Amino acid sequence: MVMYFQADDHYSHVFYATGATFMVSYGLSQIETLIAEQQSLQSNFLRLGRKYIVNTSFLFHINTIKQIVLLTDLNGVSHSLHIAKPVLRDLIKTFEYSRNKT
């Protein structure tokens, strides 16, 4: 299961929950389009700025002071992603909205 995608110029790194990682020759916008076409995956993935698409199922912690999002893989290893503050604020608002919606 994919944990997150990270942009690298015209390529993207794919990070799996098992700890495996590899590079694909697609940009994040292309990956985002492919995810949108898969209705079952659409709700779990969220674009975070220009650099990441994360699977929110693996989201563990958001630290707005340090501007970090922590994801935890299936082996219990934490992955720290540095995110801009405005993007973090939007992420928190998204979770607050979905929590209030239910």
Backbone torsions as a table, in degrees:
resi	resn	phi	psi	omega
1	MET	NA	135.9	-178.8
2	VAL	-76.0	131.9	178.5
3	MET	-93.0	-45.9	175.0
4	TYR	-164.7	162.3	175.3
5	PHE	-115.1	141.5	178.3
6	GLN	-127.3	127.9	-179.0
7	ALA	-69.6	143.7	175.1
8	ASP	-147.7	83.8	-176.6
9	ASP	59.7	-120.5	-179.5
10	HIS	-92.1	8.8	179.1
11	TYR	-117.3	173.3	175.2
12	SER	-141.6	143.9	172.8
13	HIS	-94.8	135.6	178.7
14	VAL	-109.4	125.6	179.7
15	PHE	-112.6	121.1	-179.0
16	TYR	-94.5	156.0	-179.9
17	ALA	-66.5	-18.2	178.8
18	THR	-81.1	-8.7	-177.6
19	GLY	103.8	-12.3	179.0
20	ALA	-72.4	151.5	178.2
21	THR	-148.1	145.8	174.2
22	PHE	-155.5	170.2	-177.6
23	MET	-108.8	140.7	175.8
24	VAL	-120.8	156.5	-176.9
25	SER	-92.1	42.4	176.8
26	TYR	-125.5	143.1	173.0
27	GLY	-80.3	167.5	-178.8
28	LEU	-62.9	-33.5	179.9
29	SER	-64.6	-38.0	177.2
30	GLN	-67.4	-41.2	178.5
31	ILE	-64.8	-41.3	178.7
32	GLU	-60.6	-40.0	177.1
33	THR	-64.2	-43.5	178.6
34	LEU	-63.0	-39.6	178.5
35	ILE	-65.2	-42.5	-179.6
36	ALA	-61.7	-30.8	179.0
37	GLU	-72.9	-21.7	178.4
38	GLN	-96.0	97.0	-174.2
39	GLN	-56.4	-36.6	-176.9
40	SER	-69.8	-28.1	-179.0
41	LEU	-88.9	-20.9	-169.2
42	GLN	-55.3	-39.7	-174.5
43	SER	-74.5	-23.2	-176.6
44	ASN	-86.1	-24.8	-175.3
45	PHE	-99.2	139.7	-177.6
46	LEU	-137.9	131.3	178.3
47	ARG	-78.4	128.1	177.3
48	LEU	-116.9	92.5	178.7
49	GLY	69.8	-153.1	-176.5
50	ARG	-87.5	-12.1	-168.4
51	LYS	-107.7	-23.1	-172.1
52	TYR	-134.4	150.1	161.3
53	ILE	-126.5	121.1	-175.6
54	VAL	-114.8	149.2	171.8
55	ASN	-88.4	109.9	-174.1
56	THR	-65.3	-12.4	176.0
57	SER	-63.9	-24.3	-177.8
58	PHE	-102.5	3.7	-179.9
59	LEU	-68.3	126.7	-176.4
60	PHE	-111.3	-42.5	-173.5
61	HIS	-155.8	144.4	174.6
62	ILE	-120.7	124.1	178.0
63	ASN	-118.6	102.9	-177.1
64	THR	-73.4	-27.1	-179.7
65	ILE	-68.4	-46.8	179.5
66	LYS	-88.0	-4.1	-179.7
67	GLN	58.1	50.2	-176.2
68	ILE	-129.1	140.3	168.5
69	VAL	-113.7	129.7	177.5
70	LEU	-105.2	130.6	173.3
71	LEU	-115.7	145.0	178.7
72	THR	-119.2	128.0	-179.6
73	ASP	-84.9	-177.5	-177.1
74	LEU	-68.3	-18.1	178.2
75	ASN	-91.0	1.8	-179.3
76	GLY	83.0	9.7	-179.9
77	VAL	-85.7	132.1	179.5
78	SER	-87.5	140.1	176.0
79	HIS	-117.8	120.3	-176.2
80	SER	-98.9	123.2	179.9
81	LEU	-115.6	125.5	178.8
82	HIS	-86.0	122.0	-173.7
83	ILE	-126.0	144.4	177.6
84	ALA	-65.6	146.7	-177.3
85	LYS	-56.9	-43.8	179.0
86	PRO	-60.0	-35.9	178.4
87	VAL	-67.9	-39.9	177.7
88	LEU	-64.0	-40.6	178.4
89	ARG	-61.4	-43.0	178.0
90	ASP	-63.5	-39.0	178.3
91	LEU	-62.1	-45.6	179.3
92	ILE	-63.6	-42.2	177.9
93	LYS	-61.5	-38.3	178.6
94	THR	-61.6	-44.0	179.7
95	PHE	-70.2	-37.6	177.5
96	GLU	-63.9	-41.2	179.8
97	TYR	-63.6	-45.4	-178.2
98	SER	-68.2	-32.9	178.3
99	ARG	-69.8	-42.0	179.4
100	ASN	-70.9	-25.3	-178.4
101	LYS	-70.4	-31.3	-176.9
102	THR	-86.3	NA	NA
